[in-house]
């Protein structure tokens, strides 16, 4: 095991953390169950929709502002369910 970000942080790859079947199940659930959306930013006075999709979540109701655009954050809900979900 080695650090994948030795200069700017620490990320360690744990190859056997999940089986291929478990990883596929979690990935499928994440893609289907999380409300993904494209961010919008203001560049040179124009609103641009980004290509990447994001989903913001928090423990308490909050808003997030970036590039003068405010976004509501979805609440996480039942932490036990999230932490113990099965693939």
Legacy VTK file of the C-alpha trace (Angstrom):
# vtk DataFile Version 3.0
C-alpha trace
ASCII
DATASET POLYDATA
POINTS 87 float
0.000 0.000 0.000
1.332 3.438 -0.890
0.134 7.046 -0.686
-1.405 8.132 -4.005
-1.041 11.846 -3.079
2.372 12.133 -1.410
2.698 15.910 -1.957
-0.820 17.277 -1.419
-2.508 14.899 1.001
-2.962 11.257 1.802
-4.982 8.684 -0.170
-4.419 4.987 0.304
-5.818 2.328 -2.026
-7.229 -0.722 -0.221
-7.571 -3.217 -3.061
-9.551 -5.866 -1.149
-11.881 -3.534 0.741
-14.912 -4.680 -1.304
-15.438 -7.575 -3.651
-16.147 -6.706 -7.288
-19.801 -7.703 -6.738
-20.141 -5.475 -3.631
-18.464 -2.524 -5.383
-20.773 -2.882 -8.408
-23.817 -2.964 -6.123
-22.783 0.189 -4.256
-21.905 2.000 -7.491
-25.266 1.101 -9.013
-27.116 2.299 -5.890
-25.193 5.575 -5.825
-25.919 6.263 -9.497
-29.632 5.453 -9.188
-30.602 6.705 -5.717
-28.676 9.972 -5.329
-30.221 13.039 -7.007
-27.290 14.114 -9.225
-27.398 17.480 -10.992
-25.175 19.739 -13.060
-23.766 22.792 -11.255
-24.042 26.228 -12.760
-21.320 28.873 -12.524
-21.004 32.444 -13.710
-18.057 32.932 -16.088
-17.427 36.248 -17.806
-20.942 37.360 -16.887
-22.653 34.293 -18.392
-24.276 31.374 -16.563
-22.547 28.146 -17.634
-23.778 24.616 -16.820
-20.896 22.336 -15.882
-20.392 18.873 -17.393
-19.800 17.097 -14.090
-22.712 16.118 -11.903
-22.732 16.728 -8.149
-25.016 16.100 -5.199
-24.588 18.144 -2.014
-25.696 16.683 1.346
-25.531 17.862 4.979
-26.677 16.995 8.505
-28.526 20.323 8.952
-30.388 22.636 6.531
-27.831 24.921 4.859
-27.270 26.673 1.551
-24.118 26.703 -0.544
-23.105 29.655 -2.696
-20.514 29.459 -5.461
-20.042 31.904 -8.299
-22.960 33.975 -6.925
-25.356 31.042 -7.411
-27.031 29.664 -4.284
-27.839 25.961 -3.962
-29.958 24.188 -1.355
-28.285 21.230 0.334
-30.188 17.964 0.755
-30.341 16.485 4.250
-28.617 13.139 4.772
-31.555 11.572 6.572
-31.105 8.358 8.533
-27.355 8.005 9.163
-27.746 4.418 10.354
-29.404 3.420 7.079
-26.692 5.170 5.053
-23.877 3.640 7.110
-25.270 0.112 7.125
-26.739 -0.233 3.637
-26.036 -3.520 1.872
-24.885 -3.885 -1.734
LINES 1 88
87 0 1 2 3 4 5 6 7 8 9 10 11 12 13 14 15 16 17 18 19 20 21 22 23 24 25 26 27 28 29 30 31 32 33 34 35 36 37 38 39 40 41 42 43 44 45 46 47 48 49 50 51 52 53 54 55 56 57 58 59 60 61 62 63 64 65 66 67 68 69 70 71 72 73 74 75 76 77 78 79 80 81 82 83 84 85 86
